[in-house]
Amino acid sequence: MGAGASDLAGMEPCGKVARAGLGDLPELCAAEVLLRLDALDICRLARLNRAFRGAAAADFVWEAKLPGNYGHLLSFVDDAKEGERGGSRSEMGKKDIFARLAKPVPFDDGKREFWLQKSKGGICMALSSKALVITGIDDRRYWVNVPTTESRFQSIAYLQQIWWFEVVGEVDFCFPAGTYSLYFRLHLGKSSTRFGRRICSSEQIHGWDKKPVRFQLSTSDGQHAVSQCYLDEPGSWILYHVGDFVASSSEQAIKLKFSLAQIDCTHTKGGLCVDSVLIYPKGFEPERVIMAQK
């Protein structure tokens, strides 16, 4: 009798056995699946059914995707602007925190910004040319600031001609633990738009074939990287790899010093755009990368 009743309970009115589907998956089980996915896949699965939609709103799912020091990173977010967008930090769920940190968070008067890389949750950082120490930058005989939509900061530094070329920068930041790569984003030639088409002038490009430029990176805990390469590919933005570093603790700031130089004064050099310095989790390369020789 009990067995028969049990069999009937699993049957539909027409006599067919009902089959369980993804819609019958318990929300906790759906959450266990989401914990093994990246943020983009979580958002895709949330559109699948009610179970995944509910699991995708759970704080513990999104907290697992946030870096360990997300509270420190959130402190860079401007309180007033966040208030205008609805809700204080204490009212933000972990999904809201992830979404906010996935957008650029400017600091240092807008000359620097960081954001969460959505697919893996690692931290990315960008420093504009105005955050760098550039030899001769205030002399318009050598350098000019050029507005452009090709930079995330809407402005680049363009070198017309100089004898001593040197660009230096520093970062002091609590990076989430992991391995990172540092790049200079450079462009040989001056680009512009004419009749809706992008063109690049190579008129002032000279001197980069004489000697390679030298890249250096050092950290406050003793890591070093030195490399060099020739700049010889005009017409496109390229990420020149300076070196890698390891952030061992999410709670302790690491200080980086880096430079780009070609200081052979036997010849001038020019026709170079300096956009920014970029720091990405190692392996993340959204643009073309050239690896300098050690």
MIDOSE-1310 file (N, C-alpha, C; in nm, 2 decimals, decimal comma, always signed):
residues 294
mgag	+0,08/-0,12/+0,00/+0,00/+0,00/+0,00/+0,09/+0,12/+0,00; +0,19/+0,12/+0,09/+0,28/+0,24/+0,10/+0,35/+0,26/-0,03; +0,40/+0,15/-0,09/+0,48/+0,16/-0,22/+0,39/+0,21/-0,33; +0,26/+0,16/-0,33/+0,17/+0,21/-0,44/+0,14/+0,35/-0,43
asdl	+0,12/+0,40/-0,30/+0,09/+0,54/-0,28/+0,21/+0,63/-0,32; +0,33/+0,57/-0,30/+0,45/+0,65/-0,33/+0,46/+0,66/-0,48; +0,43/+0,55/-0,56/+0,44/+0,55/-0,70/+0,34/+0,65/-0,76; +0,22/+0,65/-0,70/+0,11/+0,74/-0,75/+0,15/+0,89/-0,73
agme	+0,23/+0,92/-0,62/+0,26/+1,06/-0,59/+0,36/+1,11/-0,69; +0,43/+1,03/-0,76/+0,52/+1,08/-0,86/+0,47/+1,08/-1,00; +0,33/+1,06/-1,01/+0,27/+1,06/-1,14/+0,18/+1,18/-1,17; +0,18/+1,22/-1,29/+0,10/+1,33/-1,34/-0,04/+1,28/-1,36
pcgk	-0,15/+1,37/-1,37/-0,29/+1,32/-1,38/-0,30/+1,23/-1,50; -0,23/+1,25/-1,61/-0,24/+1,17/-1,73/-0,18/+1,03/-1,71; -0,11/+1,00/-1,60/-0,05/+0,88/-1,58/+0,10/+0,87/-1,60; +0,16/+0,98/-1,66/+0,30/+0,98/-1,68/+0,38/+1,02/-1,56
vara	+0,50/+0,97/-1,55/+0,58/+1,00/-1,43/+0,64/+1,14/-1,45; +0,62/+1,23/-1,35/+0,68/+1,36/-1,36/+0,83/+1,36/-1,35; +0,89/+1,44/-1,43/+1,04/+1,45/-1,43/+1,09/+1,58/-1,36; +1,18/+1,57/-1,28/+1,24/+1,69/-1,21/+1,32/+1,77/-1,31
glgd	+1,32/+1,90/-1,31/+1,40/+1,98/-1,40/+1,48/+2,08/-1,32; +1,55/+2,17/-1,39/+1,64/+2,27/-1,32/+1,55/+2,36/-1,23; +1,42/+2,38/-1,27/+1,34/+2,46/-1,19/+1,31/+2,41/-1,05; +1,33/+2,27/-1,04/+1,30/+2,21/-0,91/+1,43/+2,20/-0,82
lpel	+1,54/+2,26/-0,87/+1,67/+2,25/-0,80/+1,66/+2,34/-0,67; +1,69/+2,29/-0,56/+1,69/+2,37/-0,44/+1,78/+2,49/-0,45; +1,74/+2,61/-0,39/+1,82/+2,73/-0,41/+1,96/+2,71/-0,35; +1,97/+2,64/-0,25/+2,11/+2,62/-0,19/+2,20/+2,54/-0,28
caae	+2,14/+2,44/-0,35/+2,22/+2,37/-0,45/+2,26/+2,46/-0,57; +2,16/+2,54/-0,61/+2,20/+2,64/-0,72/+2,31/+2,73/-0,68; +2,31/+2,77/-0,55/+2,41/+2,86/-0,50/+2,55/+2,79/-0,50; +2,55/+2,66/-0,47/+2,68/+2,58/-0,47/+2,73/+2,58/-0,62
vllr	+2,65/+2,57/-0,71/+2,69/+2,58/-0,85/+2,75/+2,72/-0,89; +2,68/+2,82/-0,84/+2,73/+2,96/-0,87/+2,86/+2,99/-0,81; +2,89/+2,93/-0,69/+3,01/+2,96/-0,62/+3,13/+2,91/-0,71; +3,11/+2,83/-0,81/+3,22/+2,77/-0,89/+3,23/+2,85/-1,02
ldal	+3,15/+2,95/-1,04/+3,15/+3,03/-1,16/+3,20/+3,17/-1,14; +3,23/+3,24/-1,25/+3,27/+3,38/-1,24/+3,15/+3,47/-1,24; +3,17/+3,59/-1,22/+3,06/+3,69/-1,21/+2,97/+3,69/-1,34; +3,03/+3,69/-1,45/+2,95/+3,70/-1,58/+2,86/+3,58/-1,59
dicr	+2,91/+3,46/-1,56/+2,83/+3,34/-1,57/+2,72/+3,34/-1,47; +2,75/+3,39/-1,35/+2,64/+3,40/-1,25/+2,52/+3,48/-1,30; +2,55/+3,59/-1,36/+2,45/+3,68/-1,41/+2,37/+3,61/-1,53; +2,44/+3,53/-1,61/+2,37/+3,46/-1,72/+2,28/+3,36/-1,66
larl	+2,33/+3,28/-1,56/+2,24/+3,17/-1,50/+2,13/+3,23/-1,42; +2,14/+3,35/-1,37/+2,03/+3,41/-1,29/+1,91/+3,43/-1,38; +1,92/+3,43/-1,51/+1,81/+3,45/-1,60/+1,74/+3,32/-1,64; +1,80/+3,21/-1,59/+1,75/+3,08/-1,62/+1,62/+3,04/-1,56
nraf	+1,61/+3,05/-1,42/+1,49/+3,02/-1,35/+1,49/+3,08/-1,21; +1,39/+3,06/-1,14/+1,37/+3,12/-1,01/+1,48/+3,08/-0,91; +1,52/+2,95/-0,91/+1,62/+2,90/-0,82/+1,75/+2,97/-0,83; +1,80/+2,98/-0,96/+1,92/+3,05/-0,98/+1,91/+3,20/-0,96
rgaa	+1,80/+3,25/-0,99/+1,78/+3,40/-0,97/+1,79/+3,43/-0,82; +1,73/+3,35/-0,74/+1,73/+3,37/-0,59/+1,87/+3,34/-0,54; +1,94/+3,24/-0,59/+2,08/+3,21/-0,54/+2,17/+3,32/-0,58; +2,15/+3,38/-0,70/+2,24/+3,48/-0,75/+2,23/+3,61/-0,67
aadf	+2,13/+3,62/-0,59/+2,12/+3,74/-0,50/+2,18/+3,72/-0,36; +2,22/+3,60/-0,34/+2,27/+3,57/-0,20/+2,41/+3,64/-0,18; +2,42/+3,70/-0,06/+2,54/+3,77/-0,02/+2,67/+3,68/-0,02; +2,65/+3,55/+0,03/+2,77/+3,46/+0,04/+2,82/+3,42/-0,10
vwea	+2,74/+3,42/-0,20/+2,78/+3,39/-0,34/+2,88/+3,51/-0,39; +2,83/+3,63/-0,37/+2,91/+3,74/-0,42/+3,03/+3,78/-0,33; +3,02/+3,75/-0,20/+3,13/+3,77/-0,11/+3,25/+3,69/-0,15; +3,22/+3,57/-0,20/+3,33/+3,48/-0,25/+3,40/+3,53/-0,37
klpg	+3,33/+3,62/-0,45/+3,39/+3,68/-0,57/+3,46/+3,81/-0,54; +3,44/+3,86/-0,42/+3,51/+3,99/-0,39/+3,65/+3,96/-0,33; +3,74/+4,05/-0,36/+3,88/+4,04/-0,30/+3,87/+4,05/-0,15; +3,96/+3,99/-0,08/+3,96/+3,99/+0,07/+3,96/+4,13/+0,13
nygh	+4,01/+4,23/+0,07/+4,02/+4,36/+0,12/+3,92/+4,45/+0,06; +3,80/+4,40/+0,02/+3,70/+4,48/-0,05/+3,66/+4,60/+0,04; +3,66/+4,58/+0,17/+3,62/+4,69/+0,26/+3,71/+4,81/+0,24; +3,84/+4,78/+0,23/+3,94/+4,89/+0,21/+3,92/+4,95/+0,07
llsf	+3,90/+4,87/-0,03/+3,88/+4,93/-0,16/+3,75/+5,01/-0,17; +3,65/+4,97/-0,10/+3,53/+5,05/-0,10/+3,54/+5,19/-0,03; +3,65/+5,20/+0,05/+3,67/+5,33/+0,12/+3,71/+5,44/+0,02; +3,75/+5,40/-0,10/+3,79/+5,50/-0,21/+3,66/+5,55/-0,27
vdda	+3,55/+5,49/-0,26/+3,43/+5,53/-0,33/+3,38/+5,65/-0,25; +3,35/+5,75/-0,33/+3,30/+5,88/-0,27/+3,16/+5,87/-0,21; +3,15/+5,90/-0,08/+3,02/+5,88/-0,01/+2,91/+5,96/-0,07; +2,94/+6,08/-0,11/+2,83/+6,17/-0,15/+2,77/+6,12/-0,28
kege	+2,86/+6,08/-0,38/+2,81/+6,03/-0,51/+2,73/+5,90/-0,49; +2,78/+5,81/-0,40/+2,71/+5,69/-0,38/+2,58/+5,71/-0,31; +2,57/+5,81/-0,23/+2,44/+5,84/-0,17/+2,34/+5,88/-0,27; +2,38/+5,96/-0,37/+2,29/+6,00/-0,48/+2,24/+5,88/-0,56
rggs	+2,32/+5,77/-0,56/+2,28/+5,65/-0,64/+2,19/+5,56/-0,56; +2,17/+5,59/-0,44/+2,07/+5,51/-0,36/+2,13/+5,42/-0,26; +2,14/+5,47/-0,13/+2,18/+5,38/-0,03/+2,32/+5,40/+0,02; +2,35/+5,39/+0,15/+2,48/+5,41/+0,20/+2,55/+5,27/+0,19
rsem	+2,68/+5,27/+0,22/+2,76/+5,15/+0,21/+2,70/+5,04/+0,30; +2,66/+5,08/+0,42/+2,60/+4,98/+0,51/+2,48/+4,91/+0,46; +2,41/+4,98/+0,37/+2,29/+4,92/+0,31/+2,32/+4,84/+0,18; +2,44/+4,84/+0,13/+2,47/+4,77/+0,01/+2,49/+4,62/+0,03
gkkd	+2,43/+4,54/-0,05/+2,45/+4,40/-0,05/+2,59/+4,37/-0,12; +2,63/+4,25/-0,11/+2,76/+4,21/-0,17/+2,76/+4,22/-0,32; +2,64/+4,19/-0,38/+2,63/+4,20/-0,52/+2,64/+4,35/-0,56; +2,58/+4,44/-0,48/+2,59/+4,58/-0,51/+2,74/+4,63/-0,50
ifar	+2,81/+4,58/-0,40/+2,95/+4,61/-0,38/+3,03/+4,57/-0,50; +3,01/+4,44/-0,54/+3,08/+4,39/-0,66/+3,05/+4,48/-0,78; +2,93/+4,51/-0,80/+2,89/+4,60/-0,92/+2,96/+4,73/-0,91; +2,96/+4,79/-0,79/+3,02/+4,93/-0,78/+3,17/+4,92/-0,80
lakp	+3,24/+4,82/-0,75/+3,38/+4,81/-0,76/+3,42/+4,76/-0,90; +3,33/+4,71/-0,98/+3,36/+4,67/-1,12/+3,36/+4,79/-1,21; +3,31/+4,90/-1,16/+3,31/+5,03/-1,23/+3,44/+5,10/-1,19; +3,50/+5,18/-1,28/+3,62/+5,26/-1,24/+3,60/+5,34/-1,11
vpfd	+3,69/+5,33/-1,02/+3,69/+5,41/-0,90/+3,81/+5,51/-0,90; +3,78/+5,63/-0,93/+3,89/+5,73/-0,95/+3,94/+5,77/-0,81; +4,07/+5,80/-0,80/+4,13/+5,87/-0,69/+4,25/+5,95/-0,73; +4,32/+6,02/-0,64/+4,43/+6,11/-0,67/+4,38/+6,21/-0,77
dgkr	+4,27/+6,28/-0,73/+4,21/+6,38/-0,82/+4,18/+6,34/-0,96; +4,14/+6,21/-0,97/+4,10/+6,16/-1,11/+4,22/+6,12/-1,19; +4,34/+6,13/-1,14/+4,46/+6,09/-1,22/+4,49/+5,94/-1,22; +4,42/+5,87/-1,13/+4,43/+5,72/-1,11/+4,30/+5,66/-1,09
efwl	+4,28/+5,54/-1,13/+4,16/+5,47/-1,10/+4,19/+5,32/-1,10; +4,10/+5,25/-1,02/+4,11/+5,10/-1,02/+3,97/+5,04/-1,04; +3,96/+4,92/-1,07/+3,83/+4,85/-1,09/+3,85/+4,70/-1,08; +3,74/+4,63/-1,05/+3,75/+4,48/-1,04/+3,73/+4,43/-1,19
qksk	+3,82/+4,34/-1,22/+3,81/+4,27/-1,35/+3,70/+4,17/-1,34; +3,59/+4,18/-1,41/+3,47/+4,11/-1,39/+3,48/+3,96/-1,40; +3,55/+3,91/-1,49/+3,55/+3,77/-1,51/+3,62/+3,69/-1,40; +3,73/+3,75/-1,34/+3,80/+3,68/-1,24/+3,80/+3,75/-1,10
ggic	+3,75/+3,87/-1,10/+3,74/+3,94/-0,97/+3,88/+4,00/-0,93; +3,98/+4,00/-1,01/+4,11/+4,06/-0,98/+4,10/+4,21/-0,99; +4,20/+4,28/-0,93/+4,20/+4,43/-0,93/+4,29/+4,47/-1,05; +4,24/+4,57/-1,12/+4,31/+4,64/-1,23/+4,33/+4,79/-1,19
mals	+4,44/+4,85/-1,23/+4,46/+4,99/-1,20/+4,52/+5,06/-1,32; +4,48/+5,19/-1,34/+4,54/+5,27/-1,44/+4,58/+5,40/-1,39; +4,70/+5,45/-1,43/+4,76/+5,58/-1,39/+4,77/+5,66/-1,52; +4,71/+5,78/-1,52/+4,72/+5,86/-1,64/+4,86/+5,92/-1,65
skal	+4,89/+5,98/-1,77/+5,02/+6,04/-1,79/+5,04/+6,16/-1,69; +4,93/+6,22/-1,64/+4,94/+6,33/-1,55/+4,98/+6,28/-1,41; +4,97/+6,15/-1,39/+5,01/+6,09/-1,26/+5,16/+6,05/-1,26; +5,23/+6,07/-1,37/+5,36/+6,03/-1,39/+5,46/+6,15/-1,39
vitg	+5,58/+6,13/-1,35/+5,68/+6,23/-1,36/+5,76/+6,22/-1,49; +5,74/+6,32/-1,58/+5,79/+6,31/-1,72/+5,89/+6,43/-1,74; +6,01/+6,39/-1,77/+6,11/+6,49/-1,79/+6,07/+6,59/-1,90; +6,07/+6,72/-1,87/+6,04/+6,82/-1,97/+5,89/+6,84/-2,00
iddr	+5,80/+6,78/-1,92/+5,66/+6,79/-1,95/+5,60/+6,93/-1,95; +5,66/+7,02/-1,88/+5,61/+7,16/-1,87/+5,66/+7,25/-1,98; +5,75/+7,20/-2,07/+5,81/+7,28/-2,17/+5,74/+7,23/-2,31; +5,66/+7,32/-2,36/+5,59/+7,29/-2,48/+5,68/+7,27/-2,61
rywv	+5,81/+7,30/-2,60/+5,90/+7,27/-2,71/+5,91/+7,11/-2,72; +5,89/+7,05/-2,60/+5,91/+6,90/-2,60/+5,78/+6,82/-2,59; +5,69/+6,86/-2,50/+5,57/+6,78/-2,48/+5,45/+6,87/-2,49; +5,34/+6,81/-2,54/+5,21/+6,87/-2,53/+5,10/+6,77/-2,49
nvpt	+5,01/+6,82/-2,41/+4,89/+6,74/-2,37/+4,79/+6,74/-2,48; +4,75/+6,63/-2,53/+4,65/+6,62/-2,64/+4,52/+6,55/-2,59; +4,41/+6,62/-2,61/+4,28/+6,55/-2,57/+4,25/+6,45/-2,68; +4,20/+6,33/-2,63/+4,17/+6,22/-2,72/+4,07/+6,13/-2,66
tesr	+3,98/+6,07/-2,74/+3,89/+5,97/-2,69/+3,96/+5,83/-2,69; +4,08/+5,82/-2,73/+4,15/+5,69/-2,73/+4,21/+5,66/-2,60; +4,20/+5,75/-2,50/+4,25/+5,73/-2,37/+4,13/+5,72/-2,27; +4,14/+5,64/-2,17/+4,03/+5,63/-2,07/+4,03/+5,76/-1,99
fqsi	+4,14/+5,83/-1,99/+4,15/+5,96/-1,92/+4,13/+6,08/-2,01; +4,09/+6,06/-2,13/+4,06/+6,16/-2,23/+4,17/+6,25/-2,26; +4,30/+6,22/-2,23/+4,41/+6,30/-2,26/+4,54/+6,22/-2,25; +4,63/+6,25/-2,35/+4,76/+6,18/-2,35/+4,87/+6,29/-2,35
aylq	+5,00/+6,24/-2,32/+5,11/+6,33/-2,34/+5,18/+6,29/-2,47; +5,20/+6,39/-2,55/+5,27/+6,37/-2,68/+5,41/+6,43/-2,69; +5,50/+6,35/-2,71/+5,64/+6,39/-2,72/+5,68/+6,44/-2,86; +5,71/+6,57/-2,88/+5,75/+6,62/-3,01/+5,90/+6,59/-3,04
qiww	+5,98/+6,63/-2,94/+6,12/+6,60/-2,96/+6,20/+6,63/-2,83; +6,29/+6,54/-2,79/+6,37/+6,56/-2,67/+6,50/+6,48/-2,67; +6,59/+6,53/-2,60/+6,72/+6,45/-2,59/+6,71/+6,35/-2,48; +6,67/+6,39/-2,36/+6,66/+6,30/-2,24/+6,52/+6,26/-2,22
fevv	+6,49/+6,13/-2,25/+6,35/+6,08/-2,24/+6,34/+5,99/-2,12; +6,26/+6,04/-2,02/+6,24/+5,96/-1,90/+6,10/+5,98/-1,84; +6,04/+5,87/-1,81/+5,90/+5,87/-1,74/+5,91/+5,78/-1,62; +5,87/+5,84/-1,50/+5,88/+5,77/-1,38/+5,75/+5,77/-1,30
gevd	+5,72/+5,67/-1,23/+5,59/+5,67/-1,15/+5,61/+5,58/-1,03; +5,51/+5,60/-0,94/+5,51/+5,53/-0,81/+5,36/+5,49/-0,78; +5,34/+5,38/-0,72/+5,21/+5,34/-0,66/+5,23/+5,28/-0,53; +5,15/+5,32/-0,43/+5,15/+5,27/-0,30/+5,01/+5,22/-0,27
fcfp	+4,98/+5,09/-0,27/+4,84/+5,04/-0,27/+4,83/+4,90/-0,21; +4,72/+4,88/-0,15/+4,69/+4,74/-0,09/+4,63/+4,66/-0,20; +4,71/+4,59/-0,28/+4,65/+4,50/-0,38/+4,61/+4,37/-0,32; +4,50/+4,32/-0,36/+4,46/+4,18/-0,31/+4,57/+4,08/-0,35
agty	+4,59/+3,99/-0,26/+4,71/+3,89/-0,28/+4,70/+3,83/-0,42; +4,81/+3,82/-0,49/+4,82/+3,76/-0,62/+4,93/+3,81/-0,70; +4,95/+3,77/-0,82/+5,05/+3,81/-0,91/+5,00/+3,91/-1,02; +5,07/+4,02/-1,04/+5,03/+4,13/-1,13/+5,13/+4,16/-1,23
slyf	+5,09/+4,21/-1,34/+5,18/+4,26/-1,45/+5,16/+4,41/-1,47; +5,27/+4,48/-1,49/+5,27/+4,62/-1,51/+5,31/+4,66/-1,65; +5,23/+4,75/-1,72/+5,26/+4,79/-1,85/+5,26/+4,94/-1,87; +5,33/+4,99/-1,97/+5,32/+5,12/-2,02/+5,24/+5,11/-2,15
rlhl	+5,13/+5,20/-2,16/+5,05/+5,20/-2,29/+5,10/+5,32/-2,37; +5,16/+5,28/-2,49/+5,23/+5,37/-2,57/+5,18/+5,36/-2,72; +5,21/+5,47/-2,79/+5,17/+5,48/-2,93/+5,27/+5,56/-3,01; +5,33/+5,50/-3,11/+5,42/+5,58/-3,20/+5,34/+5,65/-3,30
gkss	+5,36/+5,78/-3,32/+5,28/+5,86/-3,41/+5,17/+5,93/-3,34; +5,11/+6,03/-3,41/+5,01/+6,11/-3,36/+4,88/+6,08/-3,43; +4,78/+6,03/-3,37/+4,66/+5,99/-3,44/+4,55/+6,11/-3,43; +4,47/+6,11/-3,53/+4,36/+6,21/-3,54/+4,25/+6,15/-3,63
trfg	+4,14/+6,22/-3,64/+4,03/+6,17/-3,72/+4,00/+6,27/-3,83; +3,99/+6,23/-3,95/+3,96/+6,31/-4,06/+3,85/+6,25/-4,15; +3,74/+6,32/-4,17/+3,62/+6,27/-4,24/+3,58/+6,14/-4,19; +3,58/+6,13/-4,05/+3,53/+6,01/-3,99/+3,62/+5,89/-3,98
rric	+3,74/+5,91/-4,04/+3,84/+5,80/-4,04/+3,96/+5,83/-3,95; +4,01/+5,73/-3,89/+4,13/+5,75/-3,80/+4,26/+5,75/-3,89; +4,34/+5,85/-3,87/+4,47/+5,85/-3,94/+4,58/+5,87/-3,84; +4,70/+5,84/-3,88/+4,81/+5,85/-3,79/+4,93/+5,92/-3,86
sseq	+4,98/+6,03/-3,81/+5,09/+6,10/-3,86/+5,22/+6,05/-3,80; +5,31/+6,01/-3,89/+5,44/+5,96/-3,84/+5,55/+6,06/-3,87; +5,51/+6,18/-3,89/+5,61/+6,28/-3,93/+5,72/+6,31/-3,83; +5,68/+6,30/-3,70/+5,78/+6,34/-3,60/+5,84/+6,21/-3,53
ihgw	+5,81/+6,09/-3,58/+5,87/+5,97/-3,53/+6,02/+5,97/-3,56; +6,11/+5,96/-3,46/+6,25/+5,95/-3,49/+6,32/+5,91/-3,36; +6,44/+5,85/-3,38/+6,53/+5,82/-3,27/+6,51/+5,69/-3,20; +6,39/+5,63/-3,22/+6,37/+5,51/-3,14/+6,44/+5,38/-3,19
dkkp	+6,49/+5,39/-3,32/+6,56/+5,28/-3,38/+6,71/+5,29/-3,34; +6,76/+5,39/-3,27/+6,90/+5,40/-3,24/+6,94/+5,32/-3,12; +6,86/+5,33/-3,02/+6,88/+5,25/-2,89/+6,75/+5,21/-2,84; +6,74/+5,09/-2,77/+6,62/+5,05/-2,71/+6,58/+5,13/-2,58
vrfq	+6,45/+5,13/-2,55/+6,41/+5,20/-2,43/+6,43/+5,10/-2,32; +6,45/+5,15/-2,20/+6,47/+5,06/-2,08/+6,36/+5,07/-1,98; +6,30/+4,96/-1,94/+6,20/+4,95/-1,84/+6,25/+4,90/-1,71; +6,20/+4,96/-1,60/+6,24/+4,91/-1,47/+6,12/+4,91/-1,38
lsts	+6,12/+4,81/-1,29/+6,02/+4,79/-1,19/+6,08/+4,74/-1,06; +6,05/+4,80/-0,95/+6,10/+4,76/-0,82/+5,99/+4,77/-0,72; +5,99/+4,69/-0,61/+5,89/+4,69/-0,51/+5,95/+4,71/-0,37; +5,87/+4,75/-0,28/+5,92/+4,78/-0,14/+5,97/+4,66/-0,07
dgqh	+5,93/+4,54/-0,12/+5,97/+4,41/-0,05/+6,08/+4,34/-0,13; +6,15/+4,42/-0,22/+6,27/+4,36/-0,28/+6,26/+4,30/-0,42; +6,14/+4,31/-0,48/+6,13/+4,25/-0,61/+6,18/+4,35/-0,72; +6,24/+4,29/-0,82/+6,30/+4,38/-0,93/+6,27/+4,32/-1,07
avsq	+6,26/+4,40/-1,16/+6,25/+4,36/-1,30/+6,31/+4,47/-1,39; +6,39/+4,43/-1,49/+6,46/+4,52/-1,58/+6,44/+4,46/-1,72; +6,40/+4,54/-1,82/+6,39/+4,48/-1,95/+6,41/+4,60/-2,05; +6,42/+4,57/-2,18/+6,43/+4,67/-2,28/+6,38/+4,62/-2,41
cyld	+6,35/+4,72/-2,50/+6,30/+4,68/-2,63/+6,30/+4,81/-2,72; +6,30/+4,79/-2,85/+6,29/+4,90/-2,94/+6,15/+4,93/-2,97; +6,12/+5,06/-2,99/+5,98/+5,10/-3,02/+5,98/+5,12/-3,17; +5,91/+5,03/-3,24/+5,92/+5,03/-3,39/+5,79/+4,99/-3,46
epgs	+5,68/+5,01/-3,39/+5,55/+4,97/-3,45/+5,45/+5,09/-3,44; +5,46/+5,18/-3,54/+5,37/+5,30/-3,53/+5,23/+5,27/-3,57; +5,13/+5,35/-3,52/+5,00/+5,34/-3,57/+4,90/+5,27/-3,48; +4,94/+5,21/-3,37/+4,85/+5,15/-3,28/+4,90/+5,15/-3,14
wily	+4,80/+5,15/-3,04/+4,83/+5,14/-2,90/+4,88/+5,01/-2,86; +4,99/+5,00/-2,79/+5,05/+4,88/-2,75/+5,08/+4,88/-2,60; +5,06/+4,77/-2,53/+5,10/+4,76/-2,39/+5,24/+4,70/-2,39; +5,34/+4,77/-2,34/+5,47/+4,73/-2,32/+5,49/+4,67/-2,18
hvgd	+5,52/+4,54/-2,18/+5,53/+4,48/-2,05/+5,66/+4,52/-1,98; +5,65/+4,57/-1,86/+5,76/+4,62/-1,78/+5,81/+4,50/-1,69; +5,72/+4,43/-1,62/+5,75/+4,32/-1,53/+5,64/+4,28/-1,45; +5,66/+4,17/-1,37/+5,55/+4,12/-1,28/+5,60/+4,14/-1,14
fvas	+5,50/+4,14/-1,05/+5,52/+4,15/-0,91/+5,42/+4,07/-0,83; +5,45/+4,03/-0,71/+5,36/+3,95/-0,63/+5,32/+4,03/-0,51; +5,19/+4,04/-0,49/+5,14/+4,10/-0,37/+5,11/+3,99/-0,27; +5,18/+3,98/-0,16/+5,17/+3,86/-0,08/+5,05/+3,87/+0,03
sseq	+5,01/+4,00/+0,06/+4,91/+4,02/+0,16/+4,81/+4,13/+0,11; +4,68/+4,10/+0,13/+4,58/+4,19/+0,09/+4,57/+4,30/+0,19; +4,63/+4,29/+0,31/+4,61/+4,39/+0,42/+4,73/+4,48/+0,43; +4,84/+4,45/+0,35/+4,96/+4,53/+0,36/+4,99/+4,60/+0,23
aikl	+5,01/+4,73/+0,23/+5,03/+4,80/+0,11/+5,17/+4,76/+0,05; +5,18/+4,76/-0,08/+5,31/+4,74/-0,14/+5,34/+4,86/-0,23; +5,46/+4,91/-0,22/+5,50/+5,03/-0,30/+5,58/+4,99/-0,42; +5,53/+5,04/-0,54/+5,60/+5,01/-0,66/+5,66/+5,14/-0,72
kfsl	+5,78/+5,12/-0,78/+5,85/+5,22/-0,85/+5,88/+5,17/-0,99; +5,85/+5,25/-1,09/+5,87/+5,20/-1,23/+5,91/+5,31/-1,32; +5,98/+5,28/-1,43/+6,03/+5,39/-1,52/+6,04/+5,33/-1,66; +6,04/+5,43/-1,75/+6,06/+5,41/-1,89/+6,16/+5,51/-1,93
aqid	+6,27/+5,48/-1,99/+6,38/+5,57/-2,02/+6,46/+5,54/-2,15; +6,50/+5,64/-2,22/+6,60/+5,63/-2,33/+6,68/+5,76/-2,32; +6,79/+5,75/-2,24/+6,86/+5,87/-2,20/+7,00/+5,89/-2,27; +7,01/+5,82/-2,39/+7,13/+5,85/-2,47/+7,12/+5,98/-2,54
ctht	+7,20/+6,08/-2,50/+7,19/+6,21/-2,55/+7,27/+6,24/-2,67; +7,31/+6,14/-2,75/+7,37/+6,15/-2,87/+7,28/+6,18/-2,99; +7,15/+6,16/-2,96/+7,04/+6,19/-3,06/+6,91/+6,22/-2,99; +6,83/+6,29/-3,07/+6,69/+6,32/-3,02/+6,60/+6,21/-3,05
kggl	+6,48/+6,21/-2,99/+6,38/+6,12/-3,02/+6,24/+6,19/-3,00; +6,14/+6,14/-3,08/+6,01/+6,21/-3,07/+5,91/+6,13/-3,14; +5,78/+6,19/-3,14/+5,67/+6,13/-3,21/+5,61/+6,01/-3,13; +5,61/+6,02/-3,00/+5,56/+5,92/-2,91/+5,45/+5,97/-2,82
cvds	+5,34/+5,89/-2,81/+5,23/+5,92/-2,72/+5,24/+5,84/-2,60; +5,23/+5,90/-2,48/+5,23/+5,83/-2,35/+5,09/+5,84/-2,29; +5,02/+5,73/-2,29/+4,88/+5,74/-2,23/+4,88/+5,71/-2,09; +4,93/+5,59/-2,05/+4,90/+5,55/-1,91/+4,99/+5,44/-1,87
vliy	+4,99/+5,41/-1,74/+5,05/+5,29/-1,69/+4,94/+5,20/-1,64; +4,94/+5,07/-1,67/+4,83/+4,98/-1,64/+4,88/+4,86/-1,56; +4,81/+4,82/-1,46/+4,84/+4,71/-1,37/+4,73/+4,61/-1,38; +4,75/+4,49/-1,43/+4,65/+4,39/-1,45/+4,69/+4,26/-1,37
pkgf	+4,59/+4,18/-1,33/+4,63/+4,05/-1,28/+4,70/+3,97/-1,39; +4,81/+3,90/-1,36/+4,89/+3,84/-1,46/+4,80/+3,74/-1,55; +4,82/+3,75/-1,68/+4,75/+3,67/-1,77/+4,63/+3,74/-1,84; +4,59/+3,86/-1,78/+4,48/+3,94/-1,84/+4,54/+4,04/-1,93
eper	+4,51/+4,03/-2,06/+4,57/+4,11/-2,16/+4,46/+4,16/-2,26; +4,39/+4,27/-2,23/+4,28/+4,32/-2,31/+4,33/+4,38/-2,44; +4,46/+4,42/-2,45/+4,51/+4,48/-2,57/+4,63/+4,41/-2,61; +4,69/+4,45/-2,73/+4,81/+4,38/-2,78/+4,92/+4,41/-2,68
vima	+5,00/+4,31/-2,65/+5,11/+4,32/-2,56/+5,24/+4,29/-2,63; +5,35/+4,37/-2,60/+5,48/+4,34/-2,64/+5,56/+4,31/-2,52; +5,63/+4,19/-2,51/+5,71/+4,15/-2,40/+5,85/+4,20/-2,43; +5,90/+4,29/-2,34/+6,04/+4,35/-2,36/+6,14/+4,24/-2,32
qk	+6,26/+4,25/-2,37/+6,36/+4,15/-2,35/+6,43/+4,19/-2,22; +6,46/+4,08/-2,14/+6,53/+4,10/-2,01/+6,68/+4,11/-2,04
